[in-house]
Amino acid sequence: MAVANQLWRYFTEGGIVNFTNALKFVADACLGYSYNPPPPQAVPLVGLIPWHNNRVGAKHSGDNLSVLPKDYSPNASPLHGVGILFYRAHYLAGNIAPIDALCAALAERQLEPLPLFVSSLRDREVQGEVNSYFQSRKIDLLLNTTSFSIARLESELPNWICGKV
């Protein structure tokens, strides 16, 4: 049962690093390999990812995706800060090339990108953390790449779906 519980923790934490380590864990536990992966890594609901102008065109693998500490602040810079909100699911999947491209385009225009992933903007705790991140850093603009639902499917169906169901 301990093997199943450990494997479940890798999957519930999510992300490329945890999935890779889950496979190594299964190889160790079931096939006799000796990868000795680290325990599952918790991924916060809100996280600021590192982005620096020298990272333009950088490719991400699960091993180099990281989250900056909550007290991170860019160097005192005359550049205007631009906060970028995007879904945590993209971060977990390693699907942040569009965010990198947006950051690069902003940097080319002498702007300081601050990419922040969020699990859901409906969660009050997440809203508080987003406010905390961007109040402690100077941003002049906030770009929100998350979308908004047209309905809560647990309570109502959008009109355009009702006619087709």
LINKAPE-V215376 format. One record per residue. N is the residue number from 1. D_LAST is the distance of its C-alpha to the last C-alpha in whole Angstrom. Layout:
BEGIN
N;D_LAST
N;D_LAST
END
This chain:
BEGIN
1;43
2;44
3;43
4;39
5;39
6;41
7;38
8;36
9;37
10;37
11;34
12;33
13;35
14;33
15;35
16;36
17;40
18;38
19;37
20;40
21;42
22;40
23;40
24;44
25;44
26;43
27;45
28;48
29;47
30;46
31;48
32;51
33;51
34;52
35;50
36;50
37;47
38;47
39;45
40;41
41;41
42;39
43;38
44;37
45;34
46;36
47;39
48;41
49;41
50;44
51;45
52;48
53;49
54;50
55;47
56;46
57;44
58;45
59;42
60;41
61;41
62;40
63;44
64;44
65;41
66;43
67;42
68;45
69;46
70;45
71;49
72;49
73;50
74;50
75;54
76;55
77;54
78;55
79;51
80;48
81;46
82;42
83;40
84;37
85;34
86;31
87;29
88;31
89;29
90;30
91;34
92;33
93;32
94;35
95;33
96;35
97;36
98;34
99;36
100;39
101;39
102;38
103;41
104;43
105;43
106;43
107;47
108;48
109;47
110;50
111;47
112;47
113;43
114;42
115;39
116;37
117;34
118;32
119;30
120;28
121;29
122;27
123;30
124;33
125;35
126;34
127;34
128;38
129;39
130;37
131;40
132;43
133;42
134;42
135;45
136;47
137;47
138;48
139;45
140;45
141;41
142;38
143;35
144;32
145;30
146;27
147;24
148;22
149;18
150;17
151;15
152;16
153;13
154;15
155;16
156;13
157;10
158;11
159;10
160;9
161;6
162;5
163;6
164;4
165;0
END
